[in-house]
Amino acid sequence: MPGGDISDLDKNRALVAWLRYQLRHAEQRVRDLENAEQAERRRKQRARAEQLWKIQPQRSAETALLHRGGCGLYTSQAYIDRDAAVNALAEPGIAPCDVCAPETGLTGAEPGA
C-alpha cells in the first residue's frame, strides 16, 4: 500500500460490506411492504364482512342466530346478503344476535332505494 492507497482486497471487502448492508435494508423494505399489503387485504375483508351477515346454526336447544358479518361471536366465512338476512329474521327459528344487533338497518327501506 504505497502512498496510502487502499488495496484491492480492502476495497472489495468494503464493497461486500456495503452490499450486505443494502441487501438487509432492501429485504426489510420488502417485509414491510408485504406486511402492509396483508394488513390492507385484511382491512378490505373486514369492510366487506361488515356489509354482509351470517347465520350461526341452531345447536341443541339454542336458537339459530343471525350475526353481522364482522361479529366475532361466530366466526364463519359463509356470508349472506341483505335479502337473505331479511328473510332469515322473518323465520321463527332464527333470532338476532344481542351483541352485534344485525337487525339494525334491515327493518327499514333498502339502502339506495
C-alpha positions as a LaTeX table, in Angstrom:
\begin{tabular}{lrrr}
\hline
Residue & $x$ (\AA) & $y$ (\AA) & $z$ (\AA) \\
\hline
Met1 & 0.00 & 0.00 & 0.00 \\
Pro2 & 2.45 & 2.65 & $-1.10$ \\
Gly3 & 1.25 & 6.24 & $-0.75$ \\
Gly4 & $-1.73$ & 5.37 & 1.47 \\
Asp5 & $-3.68$ & 3.61 & $-1.29$ \\
Ile6 & $-6.25$ & 1.04 & $-0.25$ \\
Ser7 & $-5.58$ & $-2.44$ & $-1.58$ \\
Asp8 & $-7.96$ & $-4.14$ & $-3.98$ \\
Leu9 & $-8.74$ & $-6.70$ & $-1.28$ \\
Asp10 & $-9.75$ & $-4.00$ & 1.21 \\
Lys11 & $-11.83$ & $-2.21$ & $-1.46$ \\
Asn12 & $-13.69$ & $-5.39$ & $-2.25$ \\
Arg13 & $-14.25$ & $-6.20$ & 1.43 \\
Ala14 & $-15.72$ & $-2.73$ & 1.86 \\
Leu15 & $-17.90$ & $-3.25$ & $-1.23$ \\
Val16 & $-19.16$ & $-6.60$ & 0.13 \\
Ala17 & $-19.99$ & $-4.97$ & 3.48 \\
Trp18 & $-21.86$ & $-2.17$ & 1.70 \\
Leu19 & $-23.80$ & $-4.61$ & $-0.49$ \\
Arg20 & $-24.77$ & $-6.70$ & 2.57 \\
Tyr21 & $-25.99$ & $-3.51$ & 4.24 \\
Gln22 & $-28.02$ & $-2.62$ & 1.14 \\
Leu23 & $-29.43$ & $-6.15$ & 0.93 \\
Arg24 & $-30.54$ & $-6.09$ & 4.59 \\
His25 & $-32.34$ & $-2.81$ & 4.04 \\
Ala26 & $-33.94$ & $-3.97$ & 0.78 \\
Glu27 & $-35.14$ & $-7.20$ & 2.44 \\
Gln28 & $-36.58$ & $-5.21$ & 5.36 \\
Arg29 & $-38.40$ & $-2.92$ & 2.91 \\
Val30 & $-39.88$ & $-5.96$ & 1.15 \\
Arg31 & $-41.06$ & $-7.36$ & 4.51 \\
Asp32 & $-42.61$ & $-4.01$ & 5.42 \\
Leu33 & $-44.41$ & $-3.81$ & 2.07 \\
Glu34 & $-45.66$ & $-7.40$ & 2.39 \\
Asn35 & $-46.99$ & $-6.68$ & 5.89 \\
Ala36 & $-48.72$ & $-3.52$ & 4.66 \\
Glu37 & $-50.26$ & $-5.47$ & 1.78 \\
Gln38 & $-51.56$ & $-8.16$ & 4.15 \\
Ala39 & $-52.99$ & $-5.53$ & 6.50 \\
Glu40 & $-54.77$ & $-3.85$ & 3.59 \\
Arg41 & $-56.18$ & $-7.20$ & 2.45 \\
Arg42 & $-57.46$ & $-7.90$ & 6.00 \\
Arg43 & $-58.96$ & $-4.39$ & 6.18 \\
Lys44 & $-60.82$ & $-4.95$ & 2.89 \\
Gln45 & $-62.09$ & $-8.35$ & 4.07 \\
Arg46 & $-63.38$ & $-6.79$ & 7.32 \\
Ala47 & $-65.06$ & $-3.97$ & 5.39 \\
Arg48 & $-66.74$ & $-6.48$ & 3.08 \\
Ala49 & $-67.84$ & $-8.60$ & 6.03 \\
Glu50 & $-69.42$ & $-5.57$ & 7.73 \\
Gln51 & $-71.75$ & $-5.20$ & 4.74 \\
Leu52 & $-72.92$ & $-8.81$ & 4.95 \\
Trp53 & $-74.48$ & $-11.16$ & 7.50 \\
Lys54 & $-74.03$ & $-14.76$ & 8.63 \\
Ile55 & $-76.21$ & $-17.35$ & 10.34 \\
Gln56 & $-74.99$ & $-19.38$ & 13.30 \\
Pro57 & $-76.75$ & $-22.76$ & 13.05 \\
Gln58 & $-79.02$ & $-23.98$ & 15.82 \\
Arg59 & $-77.30$ & $-26.13$ & 18.44 \\
Ser60 & $-79.32$ & $-28.47$ & 20.66 \\
Ala61 & $-81.95$ & $-26.34$ & 22.44 \\
Glu62 & $-80.48$ & $-22.99$ & 21.36 \\
Thr63 & $-81.98$ & $-20.80$ & 18.66 \\
Ala64 & $-80.10$ & $-20.17$ & 15.43 \\
Leu65 & $-78.64$ & $-16.64$ & 15.43 \\
Leu66 & $-78.23$ & $-14.01$ & 12.75 \\
His67 & $-74.97$ & $-12.06$ & 13.07 \\
Arg68 & $-73.42$ & $-9.14$ & 11.25 \\
Gly69 & $-70.59$ & $-10.33$ & 9.03 \\
Gly70 & $-67.97$ & $-8.79$ & 11.30 \\
Cys71 & $-69.33$ & $-10.17$ & 14.57 \\
Gly72 & $-66.64$ & $-12.09$ & 16.41 \\
Leu73 & $-69.05$ & $-14.24$ & 18.44 \\
Tyr74 & $-69.49$ & $-16.56$ & 15.48 \\
Thr75 & $-66.60$ & $-16.94$ & 13.07 \\
Ser76 & $-67.64$ & $-18.10$ & 9.65 \\
Gln77 & $-66.88$ & $-17.02$ & 6.11 \\
Ala78 & $-70.30$ & $-18.16$ & 4.89 \\
Tyr79 & $-71.86$ & $-14.75$ & 4.34 \\
Ile80 & $-75.36$ & $-13.94$ & 3.14 \\
Asp81 & $-76.64$ & $-10.77$ & 1.51 \\
Arg82 & $-79.21$ & $-8.28$ & 2.79 \\
Asp83 & $-82.23$ & $-10.01$ & 1.23 \\
Ala84 & $-81.29$ & $-13.37$ & 2.75 \\
Ala85 & $-80.73$ & $-11.69$ & 6.13 \\
Val86 & $-84.17$ & $-10.04$ & 6.00 \\
Asn87 & $-85.73$ & $-13.40$ & 5.13 \\
Ala88 & $-83.78$ & $-15.11$ & 7.92 \\
Leu89 & $-85.10$ & $-12.64$ & 10.51 \\
Ala90 & $-88.64$ & $-13.49$ & 9.39 \\
Glu91 & $-88.04$ & $-17.16$ & 10.18 \\
Pro92 & $-89.35$ & $-18.27$ & 13.61 \\
Gly93 & $-86.24$ & $-20.31$ & 14.48 \\
Ile94 & $-83.71$ & $-17.53$ & 13.89 \\
Ala95 & $-83.06$ & $-14.70$ & 16.34 \\
Pro96 & $-80.77$ & $-11.67$ & 16.03 \\
Cys97 & $-77.52$ & $-11.64$ & 17.98 \\
Asp98 & $-77.83$ & $-9.48$ & 21.10 \\
Val99 & $-74.27$ & $-8.20$ & 20.76 \\
Cys100 & $-73.93$ & $-7.13$ & 17.10 \\
Ala101 & $-77.63$ & $-6.25$ & 16.54 \\
Pro102 & $-77.81$ & $-7.43$ & 12.90 \\
Glu103 & $-81.40$ & $-6.27$ & 12.53 \\
Thr104 & $-80.24$ & $-2.64$ & 12.57 \\
Gly105 & $-80.64$ & $-1.37$ & 9.03 \\
Leu106 & $-82.59$ & $-4.41$ & 7.88 \\
Thr107 & $-86.03$ & $-3.34$ & 9.03 \\
Gly108 & $-86.22$ & $-0.04$ & 7.10 \\
Ala109 & $-86.09$ & 0.67 & 3.39 \\
Glu110 & $-83.25$ & $-0.85$ & 1.44 \\
Pro111 & $-80.22$ & 1.45 & 1.26 \\
Gly112 & $-80.00$ & 3.30 & $-2.02$ \\
Ala113 & $-83.70$ & 2.75 & $-2.76$ \\
\hline
\end{tabular}
